[in-house]
């Protein structure tokens, strides 16, 4: 049965890599010639402020049937996406030109100020057709650049111009029937799927495989459109020149909006339609940098591991080869880590807090592994908006059972098997990290609420998140704690003395070494970190989850090794207080990531404007580094705990 599962997974992976087929995928939607295609709008976004706003917060045309929200999942809402219907509509495979949309009301003083402010802040309009974002191509210095969305307008010599005419190009591919059963899909394609017994199979149809937009600023004659209704033909020809602008924004003047659309048959097939969005400039540099980083770090980690294993093995072998009399003599002249045998398992300061942080770290690490693995397999493709965040949230909640188990079992181990207080530890493990997360996100949410941004989490969603926390995550953590209390605690191989041994004076502060240890794990991360940060803050699509999974595995290995070596070094200088130091030896990578975030803010997000935007950036960065600290610190502590237990159970000391 196990072999069968491996074969199925292998076939799926070959399918995905060979044909670009997303495992759950959004199945192709067949559009018959003449059928209406509806364009949707997402929130207005800007890399200048990082605060999304509703499309209809500006004086744009509204649909005749009124503004309606599209069905959104939890992840979309948390990401600030607000997908709504728009007045733009096309007829499948029917080219149309000079289509009048509407004449907006005369710009009031407030509307004028808001529109010019949004142009100054470089806000982009994000349109969606059949789950594909509108893509815009621009030529710069001989290179073709890709952008998703288009700017609201432009400022030239203190005059503001609005892009009021849109030239759309829809790429279509002839529908190819496959005998696919009616199953659940994602995105807009859930409205209908091909079915084996469908009577309409003979009707020719097309699939949307590309959606391009060219924005233009065109001066329209307001008198010509007074009696026109939406979707009627504009009376005079419209010349769309992307390189020139001619529609200035003036207070008290209306804006006329028009559009045109052309359909073009394309060789692009359905599974490859996202390729245009996933092609990143400098891709070869991206792959080479990651590969180079992986090779260097693996080499360094290998050297550290070999040297370390040889040192410890030689120490143990030399001791075990002695006869009993010689061992007795050696015991009298013990040095290094053997001297702290009676103190090495002495309970650390704040043991409950350590257990809680390790439990939460296991939960976060498990969430990261599960989410990245599923994303690497194609279950969380860019076509399925919000699934990444939703998947992270639900895997985190379910893994509460692991957090409770680890926290309580470690608590009982430190307490030599005592059951007392396990409920309190499990409860605190369920509330500690989520509490910090809620505190940071609530403060940031108040800033977004004050700015009327769609990035603000609605109050109803806050209530849902609290219910998920207290109705799913907390009970599961308590269940995990119950199993941890029932499981046998880990027996120490040596007895602990009643009187603690004095730690000799050190040449340098041990915490200095602990803080410096974070540089090696940071070395595995920093190149990939740039691409992740660009995805979050620059609006680029991040899709190399396979490489990210390799980097995560490598990070776990390096964190374990670094913490292990530092613990051994501390024991060799008779410092038996290794518990917290082993946690922060690998957890200190968070400090370097935060410093890198500040560096990214100063040098890569130069255009970020205003204290609110900077506070949001730093707040989210702080939340990210705390999450990383919990996960990496846990890896370091657990590897050190295993090592110390193994070391002192390998040699018998009286």
Secondary structure, 3 states (H helix, E strand, C coil): CHHHHHHHHHHHHHHHHHHCCCCCCCCCCCEECCCEEEEEECCEECCCCCCCECHHHCCCCCCCCCCCECCCCHHHHHHCCCCEEEEEEEECCCCEEEEEEEECCCCCHHHHHHHHHHHHCCCEECEEECCEECEEEEEECCEEEEEECEECEEEECCEEEECCEEEEEEEEEECCCCCCCCCCCCHHHHHCCCCCCCHHHHCCEEEEEEEEEEEEECCCCHHHHCCCCCCCECCCCCCCCCCCECCECCCCCCCEEEEEEEEEECCCCHHHCCHHHHCCCCHHHHHHHHHHHHHHHHHHHHHHHHHHHHHHHHHHHHHHCCCHHHHHHHHHCCCHHHHHCCCCCCCCCCHHHHHHHHHHHHHHHHHHHHHHHHHHCCCCCCCCCCHHHHHHHHHHHHCHHHHHHHHHHHHHHHCCCCCCCHHHHHHHHHHHHHHHHHHHHHHHHHHHHHCCCCCCCCHHHHHHHHHHHHHHHHHHHHHHHHHHHHCCCCCCCCCCCCCCCCCCCCCCCHHHHHHHCHHHHHHHHHHHHHHHHHHHHCCCCCCCHHHHHHHHHHHHHHHHHHHHHHHHHHHHCCCCCCHHHHHHHHHCHHHHHHHHHHHHHHHCCCCCCCHHHHHHHHHHHHHHHHHHHHHHHHHHHHHHHHHHHHHHHHCCCC
